[in-house]
Amino acid sequence: MTQTLQPNEPVSAAMEPSTHLDDAELASLDAWWRAANYLTIGQIYLQDNVLLREPLAVEHIKPRLLGHWGTSPGLSLIYAHVSRLIRRTGQEAIYLAGPGHGGPALVAAGWLEGTYSQTYPDVPQDLAGMHRLFRQFSSPGGIPSHVSVTTPGSIHEGGELGYVLMHAFGAVMDNPDLLAIAVVGDGEAETGPLEGSWKGVSFLNPARDGAVLPVLHLNDAKISGPTVLGRKDPALVRSLFVGHGYDVIEVTGDDLPGMHHRFAAALEIAHTRIRGIQDTARGGDWDGTVPSWPMIVLRSPKGWTGPAEVDGIPVTGSWRSHQVPLSGVKENPEHLALLEKWLLSYRPEELFDDAGHPVERVMVNNPAGDLRMSSSPHGNGGVLTRGLDLPDYRDYAVDVPTPATVRAESTRKLGEFLRDIYRDNPDRFRLFCPDETNSNRLGAVFEVSHRAWMERVEPADVALGRDGRVMEVLSEHNCHGWLEGYNLTGRHGMFATYEAFAMVSASQTIQHGKWLEEARHLPWRAKIPSLNILLTSTAWRNDHNGFSHQGPGLIQVALTQRADVSRVYLPPDANCLMSVADHCLRSRSYVNLIVIDKQPQLQWLTMDEAIEHCTRGAGVWEWAGTDDGSSDPDIVLACAGDVVTMETVAAAAILKEHLPKLRVRVVNVVDLMTLPRPKDHSHGMSVDLFRELFTDTVDVVFAFHGFPGAIHQLVHGRPDADRFRVRGFIEEGTTTTPFDMTVKNRASRYHLVMDALNNSRRLPAGAVELKTWCQAQLKRHEEYVVAHLEDLPEVRDWSLEAP
Ligand SMILES: Cc1ncc(C[n+]2csc(CCOP(=O)(O)OP(=O)(O)O)c2C)c(N)n1
């Protein structure tokens, strides 16, 4: 059969059954599937009488019926068959359920494989364990309804639909022996992220990477209606995926055991072709053409094997089976009887012995040891995590003889660091970037690695190739999702993106953060490399691209995440960036945001000073102010973020020149999470340090990179938090000059000087004149930029004098 099937030929109902599936195997496969389905329904409905050893009664039914049945039988069918494939071939595989609402199916699989009981000894593989398994599902104090962090073997929750293929592709990058089975819901396939993620095959190198086998679970229904692909002519569906570069294998029907035979054959064909592609590439025979990777389209009824009709209305094969096909079971005796009939239709007495343990016929379908997908170490990537061999970041220092006299593109230094990390870690580090590696000044990485690219390469192309490992795809979703998959399977990386467009994938940042937050409560989940997001090409320096490119929203997102996961760093210069990057790349199980612009910028600190500053997270820059530290200053000028740091230091310089008697303290914050109280965030600085920097009473003019409200939120509960006057991005922007951006947002040096004078406790003579001068400067600026199309020379070329 394998030989006769051509690429893209459907495995049709008319074809001969696979010769490989003998009666004993069929019986075992089917028994495993029935057991998984039984356990799925049990989890949704039962709190007692778990094996129906007595007639089903109202008190055996859970008070709240929660969970999703519709997708589950399909998920379990695929799982059962992949397990068989693993047993026959020794293939290492992980299973990602796109429709993660089919959680009970994957929990059932883990329990049948014994992994669940090994992970949670209080849920043994017996009657008491089954009782516990059922009661805990979707219950207070129990487990969530999706394929969540608690599910052994899972790296994909599947709650927010759309990311399954990305996670699968990320998982197999640099994982040559791994096969990721990625089940895609046909509703999920309507999402933008999922539709864009079929392109993963254009970036997968069969010689070096593992393989993804997508199984499009085409059950024709979503929550309350049909799916687009379900209602399309199958020929069109096939052309769509052929166009995406796949070799489409179709399995259709609901007949048994015919579907078992056909699905077994389809899987065998797909696997043989995957191995063929890999063998050719690894054997040195590959002519470089992008392979046509197999995928399976499984057309089977939604809610398959469930009640055909309820109250005279068809349920199986329709969206009505999506969640709980029989509702009101406690109140409706007919529904109770239907549920009992449904559960008994799986013949539980054949599947579980007297002690409630799965019988041998079921158990033989399980692969052994870590080949069980619920036990794969790739599904708990922290156990495979090897740290990075990091070069000494101090070797990338920018020479800063005195503050604010040297300009450099800070991210260019980071690019050199990343280049050497690539060189020293050829199997466990990747940079992910939506087509902006050069633009973000990280292009040094191309000295050691091309961009990964399996499509045609033309002579004029630069740094593109099959062996490349820099991941550039114009999709923030793919970049983010691939990196998550890479992290979750234990490898390290960085996602570098324009700050404003990090909001495209912000929801993924949130979802991954949730995963990490929950994983912290599970001792068996080993910590994984942190998700490192570099936000560059920032709001303040997108003066050439304009308002659409000006948005520091991801910082706000980070602030909503739990304190034990979320970290935000705003290094003001290259040396601080190096220190922060080194720290983030060593860290585990955090979401680290690093915010710094790519344009040439003034440098403030030597490497030694930067290390000390970043280690504390915030500090006084004595050289910038006029405060000798002997008593409280008249005003504190604080800043977090590169451009606003420049404006703050410039404002302090103006005050120093015009009002040398005013005692001004300048505080720079690198680690934003030092601002909250220690009880609110583990990085929160102590009361004493906070007082040392900000005093308890002196007013603070705080210039912030992001939205001003963030600082108010962070200093909540600090002494007299009202004294913080915050300037930041207030949604004013356009295509204009760099300094005009700060003026438009009322965060320019002149605004900061006026803020300082308005809030200072003491005003030396000359303050009124200085305010008038600032207003005049702003007026001059406005006229000058319009007339000359660039900033005032004294602003554009501003720096501190070398002493
Ligand atoms: C991004 C997103 N939007 C909406 C939902 C709500 N939702 C949960 S399940 C579902 C239908 C899923 O249909 P499909 O992917 O076909 O899965 P299946 O039919 O196998 O259940 C929807 C819309 C969601 N989980 N994620």
The ligand as a Gaussian input file, in Angstrom:
#p B3LYP/6-31G(d) Opt

LIG

1 1
 C       -8.347000      32.478000      19.811000
 C       -9.591000      31.812000      20.331000
 N      -10.792000      32.282000      19.965000
 C      -11.922000      31.685000      20.415000
 C      -11.861000      30.616000      21.265000
 C      -13.135000      29.960000      21.798000
 N      -13.254000      28.569000      21.273000
 C      -12.962000      27.505000      22.011000
 S      -13.163000      26.080000      21.170000
 C      -13.660000      26.872000      19.782000
 C      -14.013000      26.102000      18.539000
 C      -12.836000      25.307000      18.083000
 O      -13.140000      24.585000      16.938000
 P      -12.069000      23.607000      16.310000
 O      -10.745000      24.258000      16.262000
 O      -12.612000      23.118000      15.037000
 O      -11.940000      22.454000      17.381000
 P      -12.888000      21.191000      17.568000
 O      -13.990000      21.256000      16.581000
 O      -12.017000      20.034000      17.308000
 O      -13.396000      21.295000      18.959000
 C      -13.674000      28.245000      20.005000
 C      -14.104000      29.237000      19.005000
 C      -10.577000      30.179000      21.654000
 N      -10.429000      29.178000      22.496000
 N       -9.468000      30.767000      21.150000

